[in-house]
Amino acid sequence: MPVAPTRSIVWEGSTPVLLARYTDAAGDLVLQSIFDSIKITFRDSTDFSTEVTGETLTISSVIFDTLQDTVTGGIWTVDLVGYNFKHRITGTDIPNGDTTYRAILQFIETGGARWYDEFEITTESQPFD
């Protein structure tokens, strides 16, 4: 059964951080070495066929081979276990207010397997200029 995307609400043009914990089928954390590439694309959910922006991510910058500390970092609030994926998106990825975007991550493993995750980001117009 498909899993619903992680949802968040942010100001238009802001630079939110996407966090996740990814494991393999055995429940072990994924490691940087299993990936050939990781891509992210952003789509406006009202016109899902049109890509707003996209890029290939640097694996060593977004995947951690160990869980990141939840106590001193303070940004992971899901549980006390931690996260192993982190990517800060830019304001140009979600430029318009009052819009819902889908950030679609495509993970391509060195053996060719592909899997996906989605984040739904709703932007609100800035109340000031």
N, C-alpha and C positions, 0 to 999 in steps of 0.2 A: 504494500500500500504506500502511495506517495506520502512524503512528509511535508507538512506545510512549511513555507519559507519563514525564516526568522524575520520579524517585523520590527521596524523602528520609525520614529518620527523625528525629523531634524529640521533646522532652518535651511532654506535654499542657499546654495553656494557654500555650505559648511563642509567640513572635512571629517566626517565620522570615521570611526574605526570598526572594521568588521572583525569579529572574533569567533572562533569555533574550535571544537575538539573533534578531530577526525581519527577514526580507527579503521583497521582492516576487518575482514570477515571473521577473523579469530578474536577480535576485540583488542588487539594490540595497537598502540599508536602508530600511525603512518610515519615513515621516515623520509627525509629529503631524498635519499638515494633511490627511492622507488619511482620517482617522477621524471618524466621526460620534459613535460611542460605543464604550466598552469596558466589558464587564460581567464580573464574576466571581461564580460561585456555588460553594458547597461542598456536597458530598453525601457521606454515609456510604456507603462502598462495599458494605456488607452490605445496605443498603436504598437503592439508587441512585435510586429514584423519589421519595424525600423530600429536598427541599432543606433543608440545615441552616441556611444563611445565604447572603446575597448582597448585592451592591451594584454601583452604577455607579461606575467609577473616573474620576478626573479625568485626562484624556488627557495634559495637560502635566506631570502629576506622575509618570506611569509610563512614558511613551515619550520617549526622547531622540533628537533629530535627528542626533546624532553618537555614535559609539561611546564608551563610558565607559572611562576609564583603568584598565588592569588592573594597573599597577605600584603606584601610590600608593593605590588603593582596596583592593586585596588580597582582595576578596570573590569575584571571578570567577576560578575555577581551571580552567575548561574548556580555555582556550587563551590565547594572547597577543593575540588580536584584540579582544576586549571584548564588551560587552553594550549593548543599547539599550532594554531593558525591565527595570523594577525595581518591585516592590511588596512592602511589608511587610504580612503578614497579622496579624490580632490573635488573641489567645488565645481569644476567643469564637467565632472561625471554626473552631477545632479544639479544642473544650473537653474531650473525653473521652480518657482514656488507653487504650492497647491497642486503638486504633481506626485503621482506614485510611480516609482521606478523599480525595476527588477534588476538586481545585480546577479548575474549568472556566472558561477565559477565552473570551469571545465577542467577537470584533472585528467591528464593523460599520463599513464604509467609507462615505464620503459618497455614493458612487454606488449604495449598497445591497448590495454584496457582503458576505458574512459568512464568517468563518472562525474556527476554534477551535483551542485548545491546552489540554492537560491536564497537571496536576502531581498526582502521587500522594504523599500525605503520611501516613506512619504515625506515630502518637503512641505514646509509651511512658509508662506511669504514673510519676510522680515517686517516687523511692525515699525521699523525706523529705517531711515536712509542716511 
